[in-house]
Amino acid sequence: MDIDQARRLAEVHLAENSPPSRPVALFEDELVEDLGWCFVFPWNTARYGETRDMADIIGPRLRSDRRRQGEW
């Protein structure tokens, strides 16, 4: 499998498993790790990919903080 095939599979998986209200996306190919037997794609919210603002990331601390504030 090459990186393009792996990216397509990863994008399908993320699309099926991310909420429409907070879609996720893969980062650019330059950040992908090729481990020889698999590709590791960094991902986060699509919004974070656009803004690189830490307020837009998915993470345990931010998720629990936002839940407490009623943002989720």
N, C-alpha and C positions, 0 to 999 in steps of 0.2 A: 504494500500500500504506500502511495506517495503522500506528500503533505496536502495536496489538493483534495484527494479522496478523504483523508482523515479530517480535514477542515469541514468538508461537506457533512460528514457523519456527525461531527461535534456540533455543528450549527443546527442540524435537525434535532439532536438530543436536547440542546439548550432551548430551542423553540418549543418543544413539547413539554418542557419542565420549568419554564419560567412564567410567572404571572403576567398577564397582559398589562397590568398596571405598573409593572416594574420589570421590563424586559432585560435580558442579559445578552452580552455579546462577547465574542472572542477578540483578543488583542491582535495586533499586526503580526505577520509571520516572523519578523525579526526577533520577536520575544519567545517564539516557540522553541521548546527543547526537543531535539531528536535523540532519543535514548537508544536507537538502534532497533528496538522491537516495538516502540510506540512513540507517539508524539505527545508532548505535554503542552496543552494550549492554556495560557493564562486567560482568565475571563473575569468579568464583573458586570455591573449594570451597564447598559448601553449609554446611559447618561454619564456615568463616570468615564467611559471611553471618550466621550465628547468633551467633558469639562476638566477631567483630572482633579476634580474637587473632592476632597476626602469625605465631605458630607454626602456624596452620592454613592459611596461604596457599599457593598454587601459585606457585613462582618458581624460577628457575634455581639461585640460591644455596641455598635451603632444600631443593630437590629433591636436589641433589648432596650436601648435608650429611646428609640423611636416608638416602640410598642408602648412604653410607659407614657409617652407624650401623645399617644393617640394618632400617630401618623401612619400606622400600618393598618 
